[in-house]
Amino acid sequence: MTNIATLLETAIAQALPDNWQQEPETHLPALSLIISNILLPNCCQMSNLNSLAALIEESAVLKQLPDAYKNKLAHTVYDTLARFNGLG
């Protein structure tokens, strides 16, 4: 697991309630912001959806989510990073 994936695991565990996976749609905005803030310093390396999808699959807590949700999460993080960088 990369350092970024480890950081994601820690941040998600500390920031979201223990049962967040029971209602993941409710927590999509918060989860997207957590991931985006962690990736912001390295956003050039994560500037495509394939890289984001790979990172999500690398994270134990995220890879178990349904594929449609992971896809939506990757797109939401991508859009958030674009807005952070003045592209959206």
N, C-alpha and C positions, 0 to 999 in steps of 0.2 A: 504494500500500500504506500502510495506517495505521501509526502508531507502534507500536501493540500488535502488529500482524502482523509488523512488522520485529523487534520484541523477541522474539516467538515463534520466528521463524526463527533468530535468534542463539542463544537459549537451547536450542533443540532441537539445533542443530548442535554446541553445546559439551557438552551433558549426555548425549546418547545416542550409542551407537556408530554408526559410519558406515553399517553395514549393518542398522540397526534396521528398515528397511522390509521386509526379507526375512522377518521374524517379528514383525509389528506387534502381535499379540496378547500376546506376551511383554512388550512395552514399554508396553502400555496404561496400567497403573497409574502408571508414571513420567511418561508423556506427559500424563496427566490432571492429575497434581500440578503439573507445570511450567506448564501452561496455567492451572490454577486459581490458583496463586500469582501469576502475572502479572496475572490479571484481578481478584484480590481487592480492590485499591483502587477498582476501577471496577465492582464486581460488580452494582450496581444497574442499570447500563447493559447488562449482559450477563445479566440475570436471566430470560431466556426462551430456549427452544431455538432459535428462529428466529435470534436474534442470534448465538448460539454457532455455528450452522450457517453463517451468513454469514461469520463470522470464520475458520472452518476453510476455507471456499472461497477466502478472500482470501489465505491462506497458501500459497505455492507448494509447500512441502514436504508440506503436508497435503492439498491439494486433489487430488493425484494418487492418493490412497488409494482403495480400493473404497468405494462408497456405504454399504454396510452397516457397515463399520468406522467411517466418519466419523459415522454416526448413533449408533453405540455410544459413540464418543468424546464426542460432544456430550452425550449423556445422562450419561456418567460425570463429565464436568466439571460439569455442572449439579448432579448429586447431591453432588459434592465441595464446590462453592460453598455449597450448602444446609447441609451439615454444618459448614463453616467459620463460617457465620452462625447456628448453633444451630437450624436448621430441620429437621434430619434425625436 
